[in-house]
């Protein structure tokens, strides 16, 4: 039965099949749940937990992602939890480095482990080496190598190469990362500080007893079938719920794209009695499709104000769906392609990607008699990908000024500029 428009949904959105939603409504729901309509007045670590995981291949990305989402965000708001080990960085979703809470590092890695291990046999750089190694032996040798403390990637590879002489040490170290929950120890990842990439197990770093090793050959088997591992089934169900809370409404393909996991259809099917169905009426294909969501989840009106936000280079908001059109219009997607492995930062205007941004530093000339210290100007340049109104432009530049000061807090001067595409 048709009803009033509620939070971007028409009809009764709390009963299966009872509502419809537009692409624009999906975008507003996503932004609201991601704290991108209104910044959260909450500790940064609480927002990290809510978002499940923040991309962190580039250590600064998580800080910038939180700056866009947390009111009054400071660098210490994330640095402190990392230094006291309440948050950490390790390979999880899509086999890429993510920042997560300590609890989620321990809870999520077992869910990802079969996929991470499988990736080792398909990775172009490491697979030729790892096919020559028994992966159970490599796992055990990696644990032994790390027993005396954290090791850099190079040192770990050299330790392992002593057992497998003639094989590529870098590939062996990469294998260790796919077989164990290896976290990058601080101060790497702490704003303003640096350290060669140095690894230890999440168990050692977080002070918990490691689980018993799996029986030989068990880790190489496919992930357990539905119902064979109740603990894993419960963990996957919780992961889907948490995904929908932040990225929904969505499809099975969406959650698989975000997580890098496969065969989640059966998990979602078990959850259907507790979910609501919404019909997406204007998808890119032109064929309406059914999306799933949590009952009572945020679905604001599709005309809810969406202020400009600058998002970092690595950002799950842009990668969390199989169909990304709710925030990435098809006509701007080519402009977001990675160059030399580095995607640009993005600018949201009225809820969708409408520009890119980059921060560059310029060395300032030294005044006569001034100390011989390096002084820099940080220039944040935004490039529109579609026409902006005068009000949009002014709001983007104001946000860009704040981001420039946050991202280059050590620069002597800051400036923003607009480059025409």
PAMIMAR-569926 format. One record per residue (C-alpha): z, y, x. Coordinates in steps of 0.25 Angstrom, whole numbers, padded with zeros to 4 digits, always signed. Layout:
// residues N
ZYX
...
This chain:
// residues 421
+0000+0000+0000
-0004+0014+0005
+0008+0023+0009
+0012+0036+0015
+0008+0038+0030
+0020+0034+0038
+0020+0036+0053
+0005+0035+0055
+0004+0023+0046
-0001+0022+0032
+0005+0012+0022
+0018+0005+0024
+0019+0002+0039
+0031-0007+0038
+0024-0019+0031
+0013-0028+0037
-0001-0022+0034
+0005-0010+0027
+0000+0001+0035
-0012+0007+0043
-0012+0016+0055
-0022+0024+0062
-0025+0025+0077
-0019+0039+0077
-0007+0033+0070
-0006+0022+0081
-0006+0033+0092
+0005+0040+0085
+0013+0028+0084
+0011+0024+0098
+0015+0038+0103
+0027+0039+0095
+0032+0025+0100
+0029+0029+0114
+0037+0042+0113
+0024+0050+0115
+0025+0058+0102
+0039+0063+0105
+0046+0060+0118
+0058+0051+0118
+0072+0057+0119
+0077+0044+0126
+0080+0039+0140
+0067+0035+0148
+0072+0021+0149
+0073+0019+0134
+0059+0024+0133
+0054+0014+0144
+0061+0003+0136
+0054+0008+0123
+0041+0008+0129
+0043-0006+0135
+0035-0003+0148
+0029+0009+0155
+0017+0008+0165
+0022+0010+0179
+0011+0006+0189
+0012+0021+0193
+0027+0023+0194
+0026+0037+0188
+0019+0033+0175
+0032+0028+0168
+0038+0042+0171
+0027+0049+0165
+0026+0040+0153
+0041+0043+0150
+0039+0058+0153
+0029+0057+0141
+0039+0050+0132
+0053+0054+0136
+0059+0068+0133
+0064+0075+0146
+0059+0063+0155
+0064+0064+0169
+0060+0056+0181
+0074+0051+0182
+0074+0046+0168
+0065+0034+0173
+0069+0034+0188
+0084+0031+0185
+0081+0019+0176
+0072+0014+0187
+0082+0016+0198
+0093+0009+0191
+0084-0002+0187
+0084+0000+0172
+0069+0001+0173
+0059-0005+0182
+0044-0007+0185
+0036-0020+0185
+0023-0027+0181
+0024-0030+0166
+0014-0026+0155
-0001-0029+0159
+0004-0033+0173
+0007-0018+0176
+0019-0011+0181
+0028-0006+0170
+0041+0002+0170
+0051-0005+0160
+0066-0006+0158
+0074-0016+0166
+0076-0025+0154
+0061-0025+0150
+0057-0028+0165
+0065-0041+0163
+0061-0044+0148
+0046-0040+0149
+0042-0047+0162
+0044-0061+0157
+0035-0058+0146
+0024-0053+0155
+0026-0063+0166
+0016-0074+0162
+0005-0063+0161
+0009-0056+0174
+0008-0070+0181
-0006-0073+0174
-0011-0059+0179
-0009-0064+0194
-0020-0074+0192
-0030-0064+0187
-0026-0052+0196
-0038-0049+0204
-0031-0045+0217
-0020-0055+0217
-0025-0067+0210
-0033-0073+0222
-0021-0074+0230
-0011-0078+0219
-0020-0090+0215
-0017-0096+0228
-0002-0095+0225
+0007-0103+0216
+0013-0092+0208
+0026-0099+0205
+0028-0100+0220
+0024-0085+0222
+0034-0081+0211
+0045-0089+0219
+0041-0083+0232
+0041-0069+0226
+0055-0071+0221
+0060-0076+0235
+0053-0064+0242
+0060-0054+0233
+0074-0061+0234
+0078-0052+0245
+0074-0039+0238
+0062-0030+0233
+0049-0031+0241
+0037-0022+0242
+0024-0027+0237
+0020-0029+0252
+0033-0036+0256
+0033-0045+0244
+0018-0049+0247
+0021-0052+0262
+0033-0061+0258
+0024-0069+0249
+0013-0070+0259
+0022-0077+0268
+0022-0088+0258
+0008-0087+0255
+0001-0083+0269
-0013-0078+0268
-0012-0073+0253
-0012-0059+0249
+0002-0053+0250
-0001-0042+0239
-0006-0053+0229
+0006-0061+0232
+0015-0049+0229
+0007-0046+0216
+0009-0061+0212
+0024-0059+0213
+0023-0047+0204
+0017-0055+0193
+0026-0067+0195
+0040-0059+0195
+0045-0047+0188
+0044-0038+0200
+0049-0024+0198
+0046-0012+0207
+0059-0008+0213
+0063+0007+0213
+0062+0017+0219
+0047+0014+0216
+0044+0019+0202
+0055+0030+0203
+0050+0044+0201
+0048+0051+0215
+0052+0039+0223
+0043+0028+0229
+0044+0015+0235
+0033+0004+0239
+0032-0005+0227
+0044-0015+0229
+0047-0027+0220
+0058-0035+0216
+0060-0044+0204
+0065-0037+0191
+0077-0047+0191
+0082-0043+0205
+0079-0028+0202
+0086-0028+0188
+0097-0038+0193
+0095-0049+0183
+0094-0064+0186
+0080-0069+0187
+0076-0080+0177
+0073-0094+0182
+0059-0096+0187
+0050-0102+0178
+0046-0117+0181
+0034-0118+0191
+0021-0116+0183
+0028-0111+0171
+0025-0096+0174
+0010-0100+0176
+0009-0106+0162
+0004-0097+0150
+0015-0089+0143
+0023-0097+0133
+0016-0100+0120
+0022-0094+0108
+0035-0099+0105
+0037-0107+0118
+0046-0096+0124
+0055-0089+0114
+0060-0079+0124
+0046-0075+0128
+0042-0074+0113
+0053-0065+0110
+0050-0056+0122
+0036-0055+0118
+0039-0051+0104
+0049-0041+0108
+0038-0035+0117
+0028-0034+0106
+0039-0027+0097
+0042-0017+0109
+0027-0015+0111
+0025-0011+0096
+0037-0002+0096
+0030+0006+0107
+0015+0004+0105
+0013-0001+0091
+0006-0003+0081
-0002-0013+0089
-0009-0026+0090
-0007-0038+0098
-0018-0034+0107
-0011-0021+0110
+0002-0027+0114
-0005-0037+0123
-0013-0025+0129
+0000-0018+0132
+0008-0030+0137
-0003-0037+0144
+0002-0050+0137
-0007-0059+0129
-0005-0069+0117
+0005-0059+0110
-0002-0062+0096
+0008-0073+0093
+0020-0064+0097
+0015-0053+0088
+0012-0063+0077
+0027-0067+0077
+0031-0053+0076
+0022-0049+0064
+0033-0051+0053
+0041-0040+0060
+0029-0030+0062
+0020-0021+0053
+0005-0021+0053
-0003-0008+0053
-0018-0007+0050
-0025+0001+0061
-0036+0008+0053
-0044+0015+0063
-0045+0006+0076
-0056+0008+0086
-0063-0004+0081
-0064+0002+0067
-0057-0011+0061
-0043-0009+0056
-0033-0018+0063
-0018-0022+0061
-0008-0017+0071
+0007-0022+0072
+0019-0013+0073
+0034-0013+0072
+0039-0009+0058
+0045+0005+0058
+0039+0009+0071
+0035+0023+0074
+0021+0027+0067
+0021+0042+0066
+0010+0049+0058
-0003+0050+0066
-0002+0065+0066
+0011+0065+0073
+0011+0075+0084
+0008+0069+0098
+0010+0079+0109
+0003+0077+0122
+0008+0067+0132
+0004+0064+0146
+0004+0049+0149
+0004+0043+0163
-0007+0036+0170
-0001+0022+0167
+0003+0022+0152
+0005+0011+0142
+0003+0019+0130
-0012+0019+0134
-0012+0004+0137
-0003-0002+0126
-0014-0006+0116
-0026-0014+0116
-0032-0002+0107
-0028+0010+0114
-0035+0020+0104
-0022+0025+0098
-0019+0033+0111
-0032+0032+0119
-0045+0036+0111
-0057+0028+0115
-0064+0041+0120
-0053+0044+0131
-0051+0030+0136
-0061+0030+0147
-0054+0042+0153
-0042+0034+0155
-0048+0024+0164
-0040+0021+0177
-0046+0027+0190
-0042+0020+0202
-0032+0012+0194
-0025+0025+0189
-0027+0029+0175
-0025+0044+0171
-0013+0050+0164
-0016+0052+0149
-0014+0064+0140
-0011+0061+0125
-0015+0072+0115
-0012+0070+0101
-0008+0056+0104
-0020+0051+0111
-0025+0051+0125
-0033+0064+0127
-0032+0067+0142
-0028+0062+0155
-0020+0069+0166
-0018+0068+0181
-0007+0074+0190
-0012+0079+0204
-0004+0085+0215
-0009+0097+0224
-0002+0101+0237
+0003+0115+0236
+0000+0124+0248
+0013+0127+0257
+0017+0142+0257
+0019+0148+0270
+0033+0145+0275
+0036+0134+0265
+0042+0121+0268
+0032+0110+0272
+0034+0102+0259
+0023+0097+0250
+0022+0105+0237
+0012+0100+0226
+0007+0105+0213
+0005+0094+0202
-0007+0097+0193
-0008+0088+0180
-0022+0089+0175
-0025+0084+0161
-0039+0080+0157
-0042+0081+0142
-0050+0069+0137
-0053+0076+0123
-0052+0090+0118
-0038+0096+0117
-0033+0107+0108
-0027+0119+0114
-0013+0114+0109
-0016+0100+0115
-0020+0106+0128
-0007+0115+0129
+0002+0103+0125
-0005+0094+0135
-0003+0104+0147
+0012+0106+0143
+0014+0091+0144
+0006+0090+0157
+0015+0101+0163
+0027+0093+0160
+0021+0080+0165
+0016+0087+0178
+0030+0091+0181
+0036+0077+0178
+0025+0070+0186
+0025+0079+0198
+0040+0083+0198
+0039+0085+0213
+0027+0095+0213
+0030+0110+0216
+0020+0114+0205
+0014+0108+0192
+0001+0112+0185
-0007+0106+0173
-0022+0107+0172
-0033+0102+0162
-0045+0096+0167
-0057+0095+0158
-0063+0081+0157
